[in-house]
Amino acid sequence: MSILIFFDGIRSSTAILCRQRTNVFVALARTLQHLKHEAATMMKKIEQLEASKRKLLGENLGNCSIEELQQLEQQLERSVSIIRARKMQVYKQQIEQLKEKGRALAAENAMLSEKRAGSNEERGGVVGSAEISEISDVETELFIGPPETRNKRPPSRNEM
C-alpha cells in the first residue's frame, strides 16, 4: 500500500509539474505574441517617421494633397523660426563673450601702458620724439635689380 501512495504522490507531482510547465509555455506564448505585436507597431511607426522625414526633405511629394503641403509648409516655417531664434541667441552670447574679452584686453592694455610709463619715468623721463623718429625711421623705397645696384640710390626728385 505504501508503494501505491508513493506512486500516487509521484503521479500528482508529475501532474502539477505538467500543469506548471503548460502555464509557463502559455505565458511565454502570450509574451511572444505581445512582443511580435509591439515590434509590428514599432515598424509601422518607423515607416511613418521615415515617410514624414522624406516629405520634410522635399521628397515624395507627388501624392500629397494641398492640405498636406500647407501643413508641411507651416511646420517648416515654425522650424525655421525656432532655428533662427536659437541662432540669434548663440550670436548674442558670442557677442557678449567678445565684448567681455575686449574689456579684459583693454584693461590689460591700460595696465601695461601704466607699467611702461612708470618704467620710463624711472629711467629718467619719456623717450624723446627724436629718439622715436630715429627708431621708426624705415626705408620705404622700392629697388628693382641685383643687390649691388641697391647701394646706389637713384637721384631724388629734388635733385633732378
TIMIKOL-609323 format. One line per field, with one value per atom (N, C-alpha, C): x, y, z; residue number from 1; residue in one letter. Coordinates in Angstrom, 2 decimals, always signed. Each point is the difference from the previous one (the first is absolute). Layout:
<nodes>
u = X / ...
v = Y / ...
w = Z / ...
pos = NUM / ...
code = A / ...
</nodes>
This chain:
<nodes>
u = +0.80 / -0.80 / +0.86 / +1.03 / +0.87 / +0.62 / +0.18 / +0.54 / -1.05 / -1.26 / -1.07 / -0.09 / +0.12 / -0.04 / +1.19 / +1.13 / +1.20 / -0.22 / -0.55 / -0.25 / -1.08 / -0.99 / -1.02 / +0.62 / +0.90 / +0.71 / +0.83 / +0.65 / +0.81 / -0.91 / -1.12 / -0.94 / -0.57 / -0.37 / -0.56 / +1.07 / +1.22 / +1.10 / +0.29 / -0.04 / +0.23 / -1.11 / -1.22 / -1.13 / +0.16 / +0.41 / +0.21 / +1.11 / +1.09 / +1.11 / -0.41 / -0.81 / -0.47 / -0.89 / -0.88 / -0.86 / +0.84 / +0.99 / +0.86 / +0.79 / +0.51 / +0.75 / -0.92 / -1.20 / -0.98 / -0.31 / -0.16 / -0.27 / +1.18 / +1.21 / +1.19 / +0.03 / -0.30 / -0.01 / -1.09 / -1.14 / -1.10 / +0.43 / +0.62 / +0.46 / +1.06 / +0.93 / +1.03 / -0.62 / -0.98 / -0.66 / -0.71 / -0.66 / -0.67 / +1.03 / +1.10 / +1.05 / +0.59 / +0.24 / +0.53 / -0.97 / -1.28 / -1.03 / -0.04 / +0.09 / +0.00 / +1.22 / +1.17 / +1.22 / -0.07 / -0.58 / -0.17 / -0.92 / -1.07 / -0.93 / +0.70 / +0.76 / +0.72 / +1.03 / +0.71 / +0.99 / -0.67 / -1.15 / -0.72 / -0.46 / -0.49 / -0.43 / +1.18 / +1.14 / +1.19 / +0.48 / -0.08 / +0.40 / -0.90 / -1.31 / -0.92 / +0.35 / +0.31 / +0.36 / +1.28 / +0.97 / +1.25 / -0.27 / -0.83 / -0.34 / -0.68 / -0.90 / -0.69 / +0.99 / +0.93 / +0.99 / +0.93 / +0.40 / +0.86 / -0.73 / -1.28 / -0.80 / -0.12 / -0.22 / -0.11 / +1.32 / +1.08 / +1.33 / +0.25 / -0.35 / +0.19 / -0.82 / -1.22 / -0.84 / +0.61 / +0.53 / +0.63 / +1.24 / +0.63 / +1.17 / -0.40 / -1.31 / -0.48 / -0.04 / +0.07 / -0.04 / -1.40 / -0.38 / -1.28 / -1.21 / -0.03 / -1.12 / -1.08 / +0.23 / -0.91 / -1.41 / -0.17 / -1.34 / -0.59 / +0.58 / -0.50 / -1.13 / -0.99 / -1.09 / +0.45 / -0.81 / +0.34 / +0.03 / -0.89 / -0.03 / +1.28 / +0.46 / +1.25 / +1.17 / +0.01 / +1.09 / -0.01 / -1.19 / -0.10 / +0.46 / -0.35 / +0.45 / +1.52 / +0.57 / +1.46 / +0.66 / -0.57 / +0.55 / -0.04 / -1.13 / -0.12 / +0.98 / +0.15 / +0.93 / +1.43 / +0.35 / +1.34 / +0.23 / -1.02 / +0.13 / +0.21 / -0.73 / +0.19 / +1.41 / +0.46 / +1.35 / +1.06 / -0.15 / +0.96 / -0.01 / -1.17 / -0.11 / +0.73 / -0.16 / +0.68 / +1.51 / +0.42 / +1.44 / +0.59 / -0.70 / +0.50 / +0.08 / -0.98 / +0.03 / +1.19 / +0.27 / +1.15 / +1.31 / +0.05 / +1.20 / +0.25 / -1.06 / +0.16 / +0.47 / -0.53 / +0.42 / +1.50 / +0.45 / +1.43 / +0.84 / -0.46 / +0.73 / +0.11 / -1.10 / +0.03 / +0.97 / +0.01 / +0.93 / +1.44 / +0.26 / +1.36 / +0.40 / -0.93 / +0.28 / +0.34 / -0.77 / +0.27 / +1.36 / +0.34 / +1.30 / +1.13 / -0.20 / +1.03 / +0.12 / -1.12 / +0.05 / +0.76 / -0.28 / +0.69 / +1.49 / +0.34 / +1.41 / +0.64 / -0.75 / +0.52 / +0.24 / -0.94 / +0.19 / +1.22 / +0.18 / +1.16 / +1.29 / +0.02 / +1.20 / +0.27 / -1.06 / +0.18 / +0.57 / -0.50 / +0.53 / +1.45 / +0.33 / +1.38 / +0.89 / -0.49 / +0.75 / +0.26 / -1.03 / +0.16 / +1.03 / -0.06 / +0.96 / +1.42 / +0.16 / +1.33 / +0.50 / -0.91 / +0.39 / +0.45 / -0.71 / +0.40 / +1.35 / +0.20 / +1.25 / +1.15 / -0.26 / +1.01 / +0.33 / -1.04 / +0.24 / +0.78 / -0.30 / +0.73 / +1.46 / +0.29 / +1.39 / +0.75 / -0.66 / +0.65 / +0.34 / -0.87 / +0.27 / +1.18 / +0.11 / +1.12 / +1.32 / -0.01 / +1.23 / +0.37 / -0.83 / +0.38 / -0.88 / -1.18 / -0.90 / -0.51 / -0.83 / -0.62 / +0.96 / -0.06 / +0.86 / -0.32 / +1.03 / -0.19 / -0.50 / -0.57 / -0.55 / +1.10 / +1.21 / +1.12 / +0.37 / -0.01 / +0.32 / -1.05 / -1.26 / -1.08 / +0.14 / +0.30 / +0.12 / +1.22 / +1.05 / +1.19 / -0.32 / -0.78 / -0.37 / -0.94 / -0.93 / -1.01 / +0.39 / +1.23 / +0.43 / +0.21 / -0.87 / +0.04 / +0.13 / +0.83 / +0.18 / -1.16 / -0.71 / -1.19 / +0.11 / +1.19 / +0.17 / +0.06 / -0.46 / +0.00 / +1.19 / +0.81 / +1.14 / -0.23 / +0.23 / -0.13 / +1.35 / +0.44 / +1.28 / +0.88 / +1.21 / +0.92 / +0.38 / +0.44 / +0.29 / +1.07 / +0.97 / +1.05 / -0.51 / -1.10 / -0.53 / -0.83 / -0.31 / -0.82 / +0.76 / +1.30 / +0.80 / +0.04 / -0.11 / -0.01 / -1.43 / -0.24 / -1.36 / -0.23 / -1.17 / -0.33 / -0.20 / +0.25 / -0.16 / -1.43 / -0.15 / -1.34 / -0.61 / -1.24 / -0.73 / +0.54 / +0.45 / +0.52 / +1.30 / +0.79 / +1.29 / -0.14 / -1.08 / -0.17 / -0.33
v = -1.18 / +1.18 / +1.27 / -0.02 / +1.17 / +0.28 / -1.04 / +0.21 / +0.71 / -0.37 / +0.66 / +1.48 / +0.26 / +1.40 / +0.76 / -0.68 / +0.62 / +0.32 / -0.97 / +0.24 / +1.05 / +0.00 / +1.04 / +1.38 / +0.10 / +1.27 / +0.43 / -0.98 / +0.32 / +0.42 / -0.71 / +0.33 / +1.41 / +0.32 / +1.33 / +1.08 / -0.28 / +0.96 / +0.21 / -1.08 / +0.08 / +0.81 / -0.23 / +0.75 / +1.49 / +0.29 / +1.42 / +0.62 / -0.74 / +0.50 / +0.21 / -0.92 / +0.15 / +1.22 / +0.22 / +1.20 / +1.27 / -0.01 / +1.18 / +0.26 / -1.09 / +0.14 / +0.54 / -0.48 / +0.46 / +1.48 / +0.38 / +1.41 / +0.89 / -0.52 / +0.76 / +0.16 / -1.09 / +0.08 / +0.95 / -0.03 / +0.90 / +1.45 / +0.25 / +1.36 / +0.45 / -0.91 / +0.36 / +0.27 / -0.79 / +0.20 / +1.34 / +0.37 / +1.31 / +1.13 / -0.15 / +1.02 / +0.13 / -1.13 / +0.03 / +0.67 / -0.31 / +0.62 / +1.52 / +0.40 / +1.42 / +0.70 / -0.64 / +0.59 / +0.11 / -1.01 / +0.07 / +1.15 / +0.16 / +1.11 / +1.35 / +0.10 / +1.24 / +0.31 / -1.04 / +0.20 / +0.46 / -0.58 / +0.41 / +1.45 / +0.38 / +1.38 / +0.96 / -0.37 / +0.86 / +0.10 / -1.08 / +0.05 / +0.96 / -0.04 / +0.94 / +1.43 / +0.23 / +1.35 / +0.47 / -0.89 / +0.35 / +0.36 / -0.78 / +0.30 / +1.37 / +0.30 / +1.30 / +1.13 / -0.17 / +1.03 / +0.21 / -1.09 / +0.13 / +0.70 / -0.32 / +0.67 / +1.49 / +0.32 / +1.41 / +0.72 / -0.67 / +0.60 / +0.29 / -0.97 / +0.21 / +1.19 / +0.12 / +1.14 / +1.31 / +0.03 / +1.22 / +0.36 / -1.01 / +0.24 / +0.31 / +0.01 / +0.34 / -1.17 / -1.22 / -1.19 / -0.62 / -0.68 / -0.74 / +0.89 / +1.17 / +0.92 / -0.12 / -0.84 / -0.11 / -0.43 / -0.82 / -0.48 / +0.76 / +1.14 / +0.79 / +0.91 / +0.15 / +0.93 / +1.41 / +0.97 / +1.41 / +0.25 / -0.66 / +0.17 / -0.54 / -1.17 / -0.56 / +0.92 / +0.54 / +0.90 / +1.27 / +0.53 / +1.19 / -0.32 / -1.17 / -0.39 / -0.13 / -0.61 / -0.12 / +1.38 / +0.90 / +1.35 / +0.70 / -0.10 / +0.63 / -0.62 / -1.31 / -0.67 / +0.46 / +0.10 / +0.46 / +1.45 / +0.85 / +1.39 / +0.11 / -0.82 / +0.00 / -0.47 / -1.02 / -0.52 / +1.04 / +0.67 / +1.04 / +1.13 / +0.36 / +1.05 / -0.39 / -1.23 / -0.48 / -0.02 / -0.45 / -0.05 / +1.41 / +0.94 / +1.38 / +0.62 / -0.28 / +0.53 / -0.56 / -1.28 / -0.61 / +0.58 / +0.21 / +0.57 / +1.40 / +0.81 / +1.35 / -0.06 / -0.95 / -0.16 / -0.33 / -0.90 / -0.36 / +1.20 / +0.75 / +1.21 / +0.99 / +0.23 / +0.95 / -0.46 / -1.29 / -0.53 / +0.21 / -0.26 / +0.19 / +1.47 / +0.89 / +1.44 / +0.42 / -0.47 / +0.34 / -0.53 / -1.22 / -0.56 / +0.82 / +0.42 / +0.80 / +1.39 / +0.59 / +1.29 / -0.13 / -1.07 / -0.24 / -0.18 / -0.74 / -0.20 / +1.33 / +0.84 / +1.32 / +0.87 / -0.05 / +0.77 / -0.48 / -1.33 / -0.55 / +0.41 / -0.03 / +0.41 / +1.50 / +0.81 / +1.44 / +0.27 / -0.73 / +0.17 / -0.43 / -1.10 / -0.47 / +1.00 / +0.57 / +1.00 / +1.24 / +0.44 / +1.17 / -0.29 / -1.21 / -0.36 / -0.03 / -0.56 / -0.06 / +1.41 / +0.88 / +1.38 / +0.72 / -0.20 / +0.62 / -0.54 / -1.29 / -0.62 / +0.54 / +0.16 / +0.52 / +1.44 / +0.79 / +1.41 / +0.09 / -0.85 / -0.01 / -0.37 / -0.97 / -0.40 / +1.07 / +0.74 / +1.09 / +1.14 / +0.28 / +1.07 / -0.36 / -1.29 / -0.45 / +0.16 / -0.15 / +0.11 / +1.45 / +0.90 / +1.39 / +0.75 / -0.38 / +0.74 / -0.83 / +0.65 / -0.65 / +0.06 / -0.96 / -0.03 / +1.22 / +0.69 / +1.21 / -0.31 / +1.03 / -0.20 / -0.27 / +0.52 / -0.27 / -1.48 / -0.52 / -1.42 / -0.86 / +0.40 / -0.77 / +0.03 / +1.19 / +0.08 / -0.78 / -0.01 / -0.76 / -1.50 / -0.46 / -1.41 / -0.37 / +0.87 / -0.34 / +0.41 / +0.49 / +0.38 / -1.27 / -0.21 / -1.21 / +0.41 / -0.74 / +0.27 / -0.63 / +0.82 / -0.49 / +0.03 / +0.24 / +0.06 / -1.40 / -0.14 / -1.28 / -0.02 / -1.05 / -0.18 / -1.23 / +0.14 / -1.12 / -0.23 / -1.24 / -0.32 / -0.77 / -0.32 / -0.76 / +0.81 / -0.68 / +0.68 / +1.07 / -0.12 / +1.01 / +1.36 / +0.05 / +1.29 / +0.66 / -0.73 / +0.55 / +1.05 / -0.16 / +0.96 / +1.36 / -0.03 / +1.25 / +0.47 / +1.10 / +0.53 / +0.81 / -0.19 / +0.87 / +1.41 / +0.94 / +1.39 / +0.29 / +0.72 / +0.34 / +1.05 / +0.25 / +0.98 / +1.42 / +0.25 / +1.34 / +0.28 / -1.11 / +0.16 / +0.15 / -0.39 / +0.04 / +1.35
w = +0.00 / +0.00 / +0.00 / +0.73 / +0.04 / -1.36 / -0.80 / -1.35 / -0.84 / +0.16 / -0.74 / +0.39 / +1.26 / +0.46 / -0.59 / -0.04 / -0.56 / -1.48 / -0.78 / -1.41 / -0.23 / +0.89 / -0.11 / +0.24 / +0.95 / +0.26 / -1.18 / -0.61 / -1.19 / -1.14 / -0.18 / -1.05 / +0.20 / +1.20 / +0.25 / -0.15 / +0.42 / -0.18 / -1.47 / -0.76 / -1.43 / -0.66 / +0.42 / -0.56 / +0.32 / +1.21 / +0.39 / -0.84 / -0.18 / -0.80 / -1.45 / -0.53 / -1.38 / -0.14 / +0.96 / -0.05 / +0.13 / +0.88 / +0.16 / -1.29 / -0.60 / -1.24 / -1.10 / -0.05 / -0.98 / +0.24 / +1.24 / +0.33 / -0.41 / +0.20 / -0.40 / -1.52 / -0.72 / -1.46 / -0.49 / +0.63 / -0.38 / +0.24 / +1.16 / +0.33 / -1.00 / -0.34 / -0.98 / -1.37 / -0.38 / -1.29 / -0.02 / +1.10 / +0.07 / -0.07 / +0.73 / -0.01 / -1.41 / -0.63 / -1.36 / -0.95 / +0.13 / -0.85 / +0.24 / +1.28 / +0.35 / -0.62 / +0.10 / -0.55 / -1.52 / -0.65 / -1.46 / -0.38 / +0.75 / -0.28 / +0.22 / +1.08 / +0.30 / -1.08 / -0.47 / -1.07 / -1.28 / -0.33 / -1.21 / +0.12 / +1.19 / +0.24 / -0.16 / +0.54 / -0.11 / -1.44 / -0.75 / -1.42 / -0.78 / +0.29 / -0.67 / +0.37 / +1.29 / +0.46 / -0.69 / -0.14 / -0.67 / -1.46 / -0.67 / -1.40 / -0.12 / +0.95 / -0.02 / +0.21 / +0.95 / +0.28 / -1.20 / -0.65 / -1.18 / -1.13 / -0.19 / -1.04 / +0.32 / +1.27 / +0.42 / -0.23 / +0.33 / -0.20 / -1.48 / -0.86 / -1.44 / -0.49 / +0.52 / -0.41 / +0.47 / +1.22 / +0.50 / -0.82 / -0.58 / -0.85 / -1.44 / -0.27 / -1.33 / -0.96 / +0.53 / -0.83 / +0.04 / -1.06 / -0.07 / +0.30 / -0.58 / +0.23 / -1.07 / -0.99 / -1.13 / +0.37 / +1.01 / +0.38 / +1.18 / +0.37 / +1.13 / -0.46 / +0.86 / -0.29 / +0.34 / -0.40 / +0.27 / +1.50 / +0.75 / +1.46 / +0.64 / -0.48 / +0.53 / -0.31 / -1.21 / -0.38 / +0.85 / +0.28 / +0.85 / +1.42 / +0.52 / +1.34 / +0.04 / -1.04 / -0.09 / -0.01 / -0.79 / -0.09 / +1.36 / +0.69 / +1.32 / +1.00 / -0.06 / +0.91 / -0.28 / -1.27 / -0.36 / +0.42 / -0.16 / +0.41 / +1.52 / +0.76 / +1.46 / +0.36 / -0.70 / +0.25 / -0.31 / -1.14 / -0.38 / +1.03 / +0.48 / +1.00 / +1.29 / +0.42 / +1.21 / -0.21 / -1.18 / -0.32 / -0.02 / -0.60 / -0.06 / +1.39 / +0.84 / +1.37 / +0.76 / -0.16 / +0.67 / -0.53 / -1.32 / -0.61 / +0.54 / +0.13 / +0.55 / +1.45 / +0.76 / +1.39 / +0.07 / -0.86 / -0.03 / -0.41 / -1.01 / -0.42 / +1.15 / +0.71 / +1.12 / +1.08 / +0.29 / +0.99 / -0.45 / -1.27 / -0.52 / +0.04 / -0.32 / +0.04 / +1.42 / +0.97 / +1.40 / +0.43 / -0.42 / +0.35 / -0.62 / -1.25 / -0.66 / +0.64 / +0.41 / +0.68 / +1.31 / +0.73 / +1.28 / -0.24 / -1.05 / -0.34 / -0.38 / -0.74 / -0.37 / +1.21 / +0.97 / +1.23 / +0.78 / +0.05 / +0.70 / -0.68 / -1.34 / -0.73 / +0.16 / +0.02 / +0.20 / +1.40 / +0.99 / +1.36 / +0.07 / -0.66 / -0.01 / -0.73 / -1.10 / -0.75 / +0.86 / +0.72 / +0.88 / +1.08 / +0.56 / +1.06 / -0.56 / -1.19 / -0.60 / -0.36 / -0.45 / -0.32 / +1.26 / +1.10 / +1.27 / +0.46 / -0.14 / +0.40 / -0.85 / -1.30 / -0.92 / +0.32 / +0.28 / +0.33 / +1.31 / +0.96 / +1.27 / -0.19 / -0.87 / -0.21 / -0.77 / -0.89 / -0.74 / +0.95 / +0.95 / +0.96 / +0.89 / +0.34 / +0.82 / -0.74 / -1.33 / -0.79 / -0.29 / +0.39 / -0.19 / -0.98 / -0.14 / -0.86 / -1.15 / -0.74 / -1.14 / -1.17 / -0.87 / -1.18 / -0.86 / -0.43 / -0.79 / -1.40 / -0.63 / -1.34 / -1.00 / +0.20 / -0.90 / +0.07 / +1.24 / +0.16 / -0.69 / +0.11 / -0.62 / -1.51 / -0.57 / -1.45 / -0.47 / +0.83 / -0.33 / -0.02 / +0.96 / +0.10 / -1.13 / -0.32 / -0.99 / -1.42 / -0.22 / -1.34 / -0.80 / -0.96 / -0.81 / -1.46 / -0.71 / -1.42 / -0.75 / -0.77 / -0.66 / -1.52 / -0.51 / -1.45 / -0.57 / -1.24 / -0.69 / -0.96 / +0.10 / -0.88 / -0.84 / -1.30 / -0.91 / -0.63 / +0.00 / -0.61 / +0.95 / -0.43 / +0.85 / +1.24 / +1.06 / +1.27 / -0.10 / -0.90 / -0.04 / -0.44 / -0.73 / -0.42 / +1.10 / +1.03 / +1.08 / +0.79 / +0.10 / +0.77 / -0.70 / -1.31 / -0.77 / -0.07 / +0.65 / +0.01 / -1.27 / -0.57 / -1.14 / +0.48 / -0.85 / +0.45 / +0.42 / +1.09 / +0.47 / -0.87 / +0.13 / -0.83 / +0.21 / +1.23 / +0.30 / -0.75 / -0.23 / -0.66 / -1.50 / -0.59 / -1.45 / -0.50
pos = 1 / 1 / 1 / 2 / 2 / 2 / 3 / 3 / 3 / 4 / 4 / 4 / 5 / 5 / 5 / 6 / 6 / 6 / 7 / 7 / 7 / 8 / 8 / 8 / 9 / 9 / 9 / 10 / 10 / 10 / 11 / 11 / 11 / 12 / 12 / 12 / 13 / 13 / 13 / 14 / 14 / 14 / 15 / 15 / 15 / 16 / 16 / 16 / 17 / 17 / 17 / 18 / 18 / 18 / 19 / 19 / 19 / 20 / 20 / 20 / 21 / 21 / 21 / 22 / 22 / 22 / 23 / 23 / 23 / 24 / 24 / 24 / 25 / 25 / 25 / 26 / 26 / 26 / 27 / 27 / 27 / 28 / 28 / 28 / 29 / 29 / 29 / 30 / 30 / 30 / 31 / 31 / 31 / 32 / 32 / 32 / 33 / 33 / 33 / 34 / 34 / 34 / 35 / 35 / 35 / 36 / 36 / 36 / 37 / 37 / 37 / 38 / 38 / 38 / 39 / 39 / 39 / 40 / 40 / 40 / 41 / 41 / 41 / 42 / 42 / 42 / 43 / 43 / 43 / 44 / 44 / 44 / 45 / 45 / 45 / 46 / 46 / 46 / 47 / 47 / 47 / 48 / 48 / 48 / 49 / 49 / 49 / 50 / 50 / 50 / 51 / 51 / 51 / 52 / 52 / 52 / 53 / 53 / 53 / 54 / 54 / 54 / 55 / 55 / 55 / 56 / 56 / 56 / 57 / 57 / 57 / 58 / 58 / 58 / 59 / 59 / 59 / 60 / 60 / 60 / 61 / 61 / 61 / 62 / 62 / 62 / 63 / 63 / 63 / 64 / 64 / 64 / 65 / 65 / 65 / 66 / 66 / 66 / 67 / 67 / 67 / 68 / 68 / 68 / 69 / 69 / 69 / 70 / 70 / 70 / 71 / 71 / 71 / 72 / 72 / 72 / 73 / 73 / 73 / 74 / 74 / 74 / 75 / 75 / 75 / 76 / 76 / 76 / 77 / 77 / 77 / 78 / 78 / 78 / 79 / 79 / 79 / 80 / 80 / 80 / 81 / 81 / 81 / 82 / 82 / 82 / 83 / 83 / 83 / 84 / 84 / 84 / 85 / 85 / 85 / 86 / 86 / 86 / 87 / 87 / 87 / 88 / 88 / 88 / 89 / 89 / 89 / 90 / 90 / 90 / 91 / 91 / 91 / 92 / 92 / 92 / 93 / 93 / 93 / 94 / 94 / 94 / 95 / 95 / 95 / 96 / 96 / 96 / 97 / 97 / 97 / 98 / 98 / 98 / 99 / 99 / 99 / 100 / 100 / 100 / 101 / 101 / 101 / 102 / 102 / 102 / 103 / 103 / 103 / 104 / 104 / 104 / 105 / 105 / 105 / 106 / 106 / 106 / 107 / 107 / 107 / 108 / 108 / 108 / 109 / 109 / 109 / 110 / 110 / 110 / 111 / 111 / 111 / 112 / 112 / 112 / 113 / 113 / 113 / 114 / 114 / 114 / 115 / 115 / 115 / 116 / 116 / 116 / 117 / 117 / 117 / 118 / 118 / 118 / 119 / 119 / 119 / 120 / 120 / 120 / 121 / 121 / 121 / 122 / 122 / 122 / 123 / 123 / 123 / 124 / 124 / 124 / 125 / 125 / 125 / 126 / 126 / 126 / 127 / 127 / 127 / 128 / 128 / 128 / 129 / 129 / 129 / 130 / 130 / 130 / 131 / 131 / 131 / 132 / 132 / 132 / 133 / 133 / 133 / 134 / 134 / 134 / 135 / 135 / 135 / 136 / 136 / 136 / 137 / 137 / 137 / 138 / 138 / 138 / 139 / 139 / 139 / 140 / 140 / 140 / 141 / 141 / 141 / 142 / 142 / 142 / 143 / 143 / 143 / 144 / 144 / 144 / 145 / 145 / 145 / 146 / 146 / 146 / 147 / 147 / 147 / 148 / 148 / 148 / 149 / 149 / 149 / 150 / 150 / 150 / 151 / 151 / 151 / 152 / 152 / 152 / 153 / 153 / 153 / 154 / 154 / 154 / 155 / 155 / 155 / 156 / 156 / 156 / 157 / 157 / 157 / 158 / 158 / 158 / 159 / 159 / 159 / 160 / 160 / 160
code = M / M / M / S / S / S / I / I / I / L / L / L / I / I / I / F / F / F / F / F / F / D / D / D / G / G / G / I / I / I / R / R / R / S / S / S / S / S / S / T / T / T / A / A / A / I / I / I / L / L / L / C / C / C / R / R / R / Q / Q / Q / R / R / R / T / T / T / N / N / N / V / V / V / F / F / F / V / V / V / A / A / A / L / L / L / A / A / A / R / R / R / T / T / T / L / L / L / Q / Q / Q / H / H / H / L / L / L / K / K / K / H / H / H / E / E / E / A / A / A / A / A / A / T / T / T / M / M / M / M / M / M / K / K / K / K / K / K / I / I / I / E / E / E / Q / Q / Q / L / L / L / E / E / E / A / A / A / S / S / S / K / K / K / R / R / R / K / K / K / L / L / L / L / L / L / G / G / G / E / E / E / N / N / N / L / L / L / G / G / G / N / N / N / C / C / C / S / S / S / I / I / I / E / E / E / E / E / E / L / L / L / Q / Q / Q / Q / Q / Q / L / L / L / E / E / E / Q / Q / Q / Q / Q / Q / L / L / L / E / E / E / R / R / R / S / S / S / V / V / V / S / S / S / I / I / I / I / I / I / R / R / R / A / A / A / R / R / R / K / K / K / M / M / M / Q / Q / Q / V / V / V / Y / Y / Y / K / K / K / Q / Q / Q / Q / Q / Q / I / I / I / E / E / E / Q / Q / Q / L / L / L / K / K / K / E / E / E / K / K / K / G / G / G / R / R / R / A / A / A / L / L / L / A / A / A / A / A / A / E / E / E / N / N / N / A / A / A / M / M / M / L / L / L / S / S / S / E / E / E / K / K / K / R / R / R / A / A / A / G / G / G / S / S / S / N / N / N / E / E / E / E / E / E / R / R / R / G / G / G / G / G / G / V / V / V / V / V / V / G / G / G / S / S / S / A / A / A / E / E / E / I / I / I / S / S / S / E / E / E / I / I / I / S / S / S / D / D / D / V / V / V / E / E / E / T / T / T / E / E / E / L / L / L / F / F / F / I / I / I / G / G / G / P / P / P / P / P / P / E / E / E / T / T / T / R / R / R / N / N / N / K / K / K / R / R / R / P / P / P / P / P / P / S / S / S / R / R / R / N / N / N / E / E / E / M / M / M
</nodes>
